[in-house]
C-alpha cells in the first residue's frame, strides 16, 4: 500500500468513526412548532413539514435542535397526545432521511418555565419525579433511533435559585435516562438560562463520554433583544452599536430621562469579537477540562436591531464557532423575530452567514 493510499484509508476510517458518533457542527432551532405555540391540528401540521427539513439540509446545515413542551406532548395526567408524538416521530424520520441529526430539547415543563417567577420543579419532589417520567416515556419512542443521529437535551435553560438545585436534579435525571439508554448523547447546560457566565458552577456527571455541553448566548442583550416586546428594554428605541462602544456617553446624555433608566448600565461598554470570545471562556475551559465537546444551542438577534450591526455580530459569532470548533444552532429557523425565514420569506443574507454558504 502506498503512503497516499494509507493516508486515504486512515481518513476514511476517521470519517466512518465520526459518522457513528453524535457530532454536530451547524444547525438551526425549530421553534414555535412543538414548543411555545398555540397551534394545533392542521395548522400545527402545516407550520413545519418535511419540505422544511429538506430546505434546512439544502441550506448546508447538519442538524436541528427540536424544542418540545410538556403541554404539547402530554395532558395534565401524563397521557400522551398521540398527534403530537406522531409529528415528533415524523420529524426525526424526515431528518434522518435528509442526513440531519436531531437534538430533542425538553423546552418547557408545566412545573418550570425559565421566565416564570414560580417554578414548582425545584420544591415539589412529585414534580421532579414527573420530569424523570417524561423522559422515560419519550425514550419508549425515541430509543428506536440511532444514538449517532438523535440526542436528548434534558431541559432548556434551567433557572433555579441555587446552582446546586440544578446540579442535584440534573444528576438524578441523568441517572434515570442512563438506566435505559446507557450510550445516548445527553446535552446539558448550566443553571440560569444556560449562561456562559454560570458554567463554573455546573457539575457534570463523571466518566461519561456521551455528553454534549451546551451554552446559550445573546450578548450584548441590548443589541440581541433590541426593543423586544417581552423584555425590560422593550421601550428603548435609541442608539445601539456593534462592534465598538454599544452606547456612548454623549448618546446617553441626549436621551430622555425615562430612556436613560432603561439603558444606563450599558453606557460606554465595548463589545467586539474578542470580547465575545472572552465571555465564552467558562464553557470552553469546562469542556477542555473534561474532554467533552461544546455546543451553543441558541444565539441570535431580533430583526428590529440595526441591520449592519446585527449582521456583523452574526459574522463574528460564526467566525468564532469555526475558530474554536464549537457546534451551534441559531435561534431560529422560522419566525418574525429571529428567523432565517419569516413565513415563506427567506432572509438570504442571514442564511448565508449562519449556514456558512456564501457565494
N, C-alpha and C positions, 0 to 999 in steps of 0.2 A: 504493500500500500504506500502510495506517495505521501509526502508531507501534507500537500494540499488536500488530498483525499481524507487523510486522517483528521485534519482540521475541520473539513466539512462534516465528517461523521460526528465529531465532538459537538459541533454547533447544532447538528440535527438532534442529537441526544439531549442537549441542553434545552432545545426548543420543545421537545416532547415532554421532558420533565416539567418544564414551566406550564405546559398545557394541562398537566394533571394536577396542578395546584391552583388554588383560588388566588389569582393575581389580577389586579385591576389597575388601569392606567388613567383613562379619561372617560368620564361618564356624565350623566345628567339625571336629575331627580324628576320622578313622575308625580308631581304634586297635584292636589285638588281633584283626585280621582277616587281612590280608596281611602283618602285621608283629607280632613279639613274641607269637606264638601257636603252640601245637602242634596246633590244629585242622586237620584235613584232610578231604577228601572231602565227604560230605553235611553233616557238622557245620559245616565252614567255609562251605559254600554257604548254610546256613540262618542263620548268625550275623549276616550283613548282606545285605540284599536290596533290591530296587527299592522295596519298601514303605517302608524306612527312608529312602531318598533322598527320596521324596515327603513323608515326615514332616518331614525337615530343611527342605525347601523351605516346607512349611506353617508351620513354626515362625518363618519370616521370615529365614532365612539366605540368603546369596547364593553361598556356595562351600563346598567341603570341602577339607581337606588330607588326602591319602591316603598314609599311610606304607606302604612295601613293603620287604621284606627280601630280600637276595640268596638266602638258603636256601629261601625260598618260591617264587621265580620261576625259579631255575636250580639244576641239580645241581652237584656239585663240579668237573665237567669243563666247565661253562659251557653245557650243553644246557638248553633251556627245559623247564620243567614246563608243558605246554600247558594243563592245567586251571586253573592259577593265572593264566596270561596271559588265559585266557578270562574269568575273574572280573574282572580288571583292566579289560579292554576293555568288558565289560558295564557295570561301574560307571560308567565315563566316559560311555557312551551313555545310561544312565539319568539321569545328572546333567545332561547337555546337554539331554535331553528335558524335564527339570524346571527348566531355565534356571539351573542351578548350575554355576559354574566349578569347576575342579579343579586343585589343586596336587599333582602326583605327587612324593612325597618318598622318595628312596632312603634308607631309615632306618638299616638295619644291614647292614654287609658282613661276610663271613667274616673279612676282614682288619682290620675296625675295628668295635668296639662301644664306645660312648662311656664306659662304666663299667668296661671291662676294662683290666687292667694292661699286657698285651702287645697291641700293635697293629702287625702286620707292614706295614700300609699305608704307614707312614712310613719304613720301612727297606728294603723289597723293591721294586725297580723293576718286577718282573713283576706284583706285586700292584697297583701303580699303573696299569699298562697294562690289567690286567684290569678295574679300576674304570672306565676310559675305555670299554672294550669293552662293559661292561654298559649304558652309556648309548647306545652305538652300536646295540646290539641293541634296547633299549627304543624308540629312535626309529623303528625299522622298523615298529613297531605304532602308536606314538603320533603319528607325523607326519601321520596321516590326519585328526587332529582340529584344528579351527581354532585359530590362535595366540591369539585373544581368549578362548578357552574353556578351554584347558589350558596349564599352566606346569610347568616342571621345577625341582625343588629338588635341587641337585647332591648334597648329602649332609647328613644330620641331625647336628647337634652334633659337629662335628669337635673332636677332643681330641688335639692334637699337643704335644710338649714345648716346641717353639719356634713362635711365631706365623708365622715365615717358612716353616716346613714346610707349613703350611696354605695360605699365600698362593701358594706355588710350585705346589702340587698343584691348587689352585683355578684358577690361570691356565691350566694345561695341560688340565684337564677342560673349562673354558670354551671354549678353542680347539677342542677335539675336537668339542664339540656345535655350535659355530658353523660348522664345516666342512660340516655337512649340514642345519642349521636356523638360518639367519642371523637370523631375526626372532622366534624363540620366546622368551617371557619366561623368564628364568632367575633362580631365587631363591637368594640367597647370604647367609650369616651369618658371624660372626666365629669365631675359634678359641676353644676351651674352652667347649663347651656352648652356643654362640651367645649368650653372655652379653652383656648391655648394657655391662658394665664392660670388655670387651676390644675394643669396636668401633673404638677409635682405632687399633688395630694391623691392622685389616683393609685389605688393598689390593684395591680394586675395579677390575676390568678397565675401562680408559678408553674414553670415546667410544662408549658403547653405551647407548642409551635403553631397551632391553628387559631391564632388570634390576630386580628387586624385592629390596630389602634387608630382612633378617629377623633379629629377635632373639627370644629366649625369656625368660620372666620368671616366676620362682617365689619372689619375695622378699616378706616375710621367710621364709626357709626353715623356721624353727622353727614357723611357722604353716602354710605351704603343705604341709609334709610331716610334720605332727604325728603322732608315733608310727608313721610309715610303716615297715613291716617291713624294707624293703630299704635303709634309711638308717642313718647313725650316731646318729640321735636316736630310734631305734625304741623304746628303753626309757624315754623320758621321758614321763611321764603327768601332769606338774604344770601350773601355770597358764600361760596364753598369752593375750595380748590384742591386739586391733586395733579401732580406731586407738588410738594412745597408746603408753605405755611397754609393751613387749611382755612384760617380766618385771621386776617391781620389786625393789629391794634387799631389802625386807622379805620378799617372797615367796621370793627366793633364799635368804635366811637360814634359812627354815623347811624347806628341802629336805634330804633325806638326802644324805650325802656322795657316794654314787655318782651321784645325780641332778645334783648340783652340777657334777661333772666334765663332764657332757654339755652343759650349757647356760650355763656361766659367761661365754662370750663374748657372750651375748645380754642380760646384765643391764643394766638402765637405758637400753636403746636405744629410741628413739621412732620409730614408723612411722605415717605418715598419708598422705593423698592427695598433699600437697605433697612429701613425702619420696620417694614412688614416682616422681613426675614428675622429680624431681632425678636419680634413678637411671637415667632414660631419656635423659639429655642427650647421651651419646656417640653413640648411633644417630641421635637427632634431628639433631644437628649434622652428622653424616656425610651424612645424606640431604639436608639443606639445601645443604650444600657442593657436592654432586654433582648436585643437581636430580633426585634419584630418589625414588620412593615408598618408604614404610617400612611394615613389617608385623610384627606379633607373632604368630609361628606357633604358639606354645604358651604357655599360662598356666593356672593352676588351683590349687585347694586340695583336699586329701583330705577325704572325707566325715567322717572321725573328728575333725576340728578343731571347736572350739566353733562352733555354728551361727550365732549372732548376729555373731560376729567374722568368720567365713568369708563370710557373705553381704554384710557391709558392705565387705569387701575387694573382692569382685566388683563391687559397686555403684561403688566408686571407680575400679576398673580400667576399666569400661565407660565411665564418665563421662570419664576421661582419654583414652581412644581417640577418643571423639566430639569432644572439645575440640581434640585435636591432629591429627585427620584420619588417624590410624594404623589400618590394617586389622588384623583379628585373627581367630584361630581358637582357641577354648578347647580344652584337653586335658581331656576328650574327649567323644565322643558317647555311647558305651555302655561302662560299667564300674562295678564296685562302689566304686572309689576316687575317681575324678574325674568320673564320667559325668553327662551330662544325664539319661540313663536308666540304670537298673540292671536288666538283664534286660528285662522289659516294663514296669517301674515307672518312671513319669515323675517327675522331681524338678521339679515345676511352678514353684516359686519361683525356683530357679536358672535354669530355662529362660527365664522371663520377664525376668530380669535380663540374661542373656547375649545373648538374641535381641533385646532392647530392645522386646519386645512386651508391654508392661504394660497391663492393662485399667484 
